[in-house]
């Protein structure tokens, strides 16, 4: 699968790229901010974009805005958002229209590489949206696939 990664932390960006390449995926571009992400998606039209929410210059919602633009301009490109924080507003906004091929994961709650790879594949394949729920008995996140609104 062809992937564009958008993450402002170079160590995390390069680490995710290495994981993807080790699993046989082609990382066609890496971006450090939202504008660069949009330019790379336009240039490569990947199967999926892996996007951080908070990116330069303000570190607020640049990644989310870019993710929403990707869904509008290239609806066949999957978008997997990785966030350091639970941003319910962002997840809701991203999943309000045609939410197939969209996912939202917390960086520090992905317990196994296999979970990340499974989410990546499901989102890239246009599967139903991936959201997160939390168990009262555990601090770890559980990926939940829901049906898209018809």
N, C-alpha and C positions, 0 to 999 in steps of 0.2 A: 504494500500500500504506500502511496505517496503522501508525505506529511510535511506540513509547515509548522514550526514551533515558534511561539511568541512568548518570551520570558525575559524580564529585565535582569534577573540574576544569572550571570554568565555560568556559574558553576551548576546551577539547576538546569539551565538550558542545554549545556553540553552533556550533562548526565542523562537527561531524558533522550537526547539525540543518540547517545551511545547505546542506551537500552533498546531503543527502537531499531537501530542498525543491527545490533546483536541478534534481534529477533527476526531479521530479514526485511525490515521495512526500509523504504528509501526516504531519507530526510532531504527534501529538495531545497529547503531554505530555513534559515533561523533568523528571527527578528527580535530586536530589543525594545521596540515600542509599537504602538498601534498603527501609526502611519506606515512604518516599514512592513508590518504584517499585511496590511491591505495591498501594498505594492507587490509583495511576494506572492500573495494569493492570486492577484491579477496576472502576474507573470507565469506562475506554474499551474494554477487551477488544480490544487491537490485533492486527494480523496478526503482529507481531514486537516483541520487546523487545531492545534493544541494551544490554548490561550490562557495567559495569566490575566486576572481581572485588573489589578492595580499595576499600572505601568507608567513610565515617564511621559510627559514631564511633571504631572501633578501627583502621580501615584494614587489616583482616586478611581476612576472608572474608564480609563482609556482603552483597556483591553476589552471590557464589556461593549463599549461603543463600537469597537472594531469587529467584535463577534456578531453584533446585531447587523452591522453593515455587510458582513460576509453572508449572513443568512438572507439578506434582502437582495444582494447583487448576484450571489452564486448559491442558490438554494440547494444545489446538489452536493455542496461541500459540507461535510460534517463538521461540527464544532464541539470540541471537548474543552470545557473551561476548567482550569485548575486554580483554586483559590486557597490562600492561607487562612481565610476567615469564612465563617458562615455569613453569606450575603444573600439573605432570602429575597430581598428586592431584586437583586441581579438575576437570580435563578428564575424568579417569576417573570420578569420582563423578557428574558431570553426564550421562555417557553410559552409565551402567550399566543403566538401565531402558529404556523405549522411547525410543531416541535419535533417531528421525526428527525433523527440524525443530530440530536443535541444532547450533551451531557454536562454535568456539573459535579466535580469531585473536590474534596478538600485534600490539599497536598499531604498534610501530616496524618491523614486517616487512611491512606492507601497502605494496607498492611503487607501486601504481597505484590510483586511485579506482575504475576499472573492476573490479578484483579484489574490492574491498570490496562494490561494488554487486552483483556476481555472487554472492558469498557470502550477502549479505542476501536476495536473491531466492530462492536455492536453499533456504535455511533457512526462510524464510517460507512457501514452497510445500510444506514438509514433506519435503524431500529427505533423503537419507541424511546421517548426521552428518559434519560437516566437522571434520577434525583437522589437525594440523600435523606435518610432517616436515621435517628439515633435511638438505640435501645436504652431503657432506663437502667438496665443491669450492666451495661458495658459502655465504655467511653469510645469504642470504635464505631466508625460509620458503617452502615450497611447499604449497599447499592440496591435500589429498588427500581425495577422497570415498570413504567405505567403505560397505559394505552393513551395514545394521542387523542385529543378531542376530534370528533368527526364533524 
